[in-house]
Amino acid sequence: MPRRPPSRRRRAPALDKVERRGLLLRCAIRVFARRGIGAAHHAEIAREAKVSVPTVFFYFPTREALVSAVLEEVARFFYDMTETIHDQHRPAPEIILEHSRAFANTVTTHPDYMRVLLEWSTALRDEVWPLYLQFHEKAIATIARTIRRWRMETGSNRDPDAEDDARVIAATGYVLVQMKVANLPGSRIERFLQTLVRDTLGEAKASAQNEAHLTEFNVAVG
């Protein structure tokens, strides 16, 4: 009986350039989260992605291009979150509470993104700090827009400009992350959030929809 030739192993379909770049970028974020913005290099990303070092250089020709791509992706992720929540036409206290909870929950849902962001927010080096300020100011403008719209609709006598309150809210997000990492009880974090909203917006009432978000948040923070 004639022997059958050995079957050839089918190769996995090749990724197109967009998919390959996305894969390398995800691996780069993992490496940056683990090693730090200043220490991550092309060779480590190549090992993480199981590709050659020249492949990484093809998509990110210089270290500056690599760092810029990682930080732009982290900024895009957090700003998309911000825009999605603030595009809802709901009372500002509800939106701020939801945004703050979503930001804090990123510690567990997207820890690599959060690690990179936390380091980036304190990296005062010329090559990365202007990019962070651009991202941060854009987020503050979105938060201020929500507060300003709500104050006009409700006839509030508080500062209509809202930028100072928006800055307090944005800065407090990092305090929430620290509380989450420290494994503080969810009830304590929620009390802190309610105080934040009351002090900046004047109230912290939650609708039935917002109560559902609160339940999810308390489960997430334990």
Summary of the structure (lengths in Angstrom):
residues: 222
radius of gyration: 22.0
end to end distance: 66.3
largest distance: 93.7
contacts: 630
relative contact order: 0.11
helix: 73%
strand: 0%
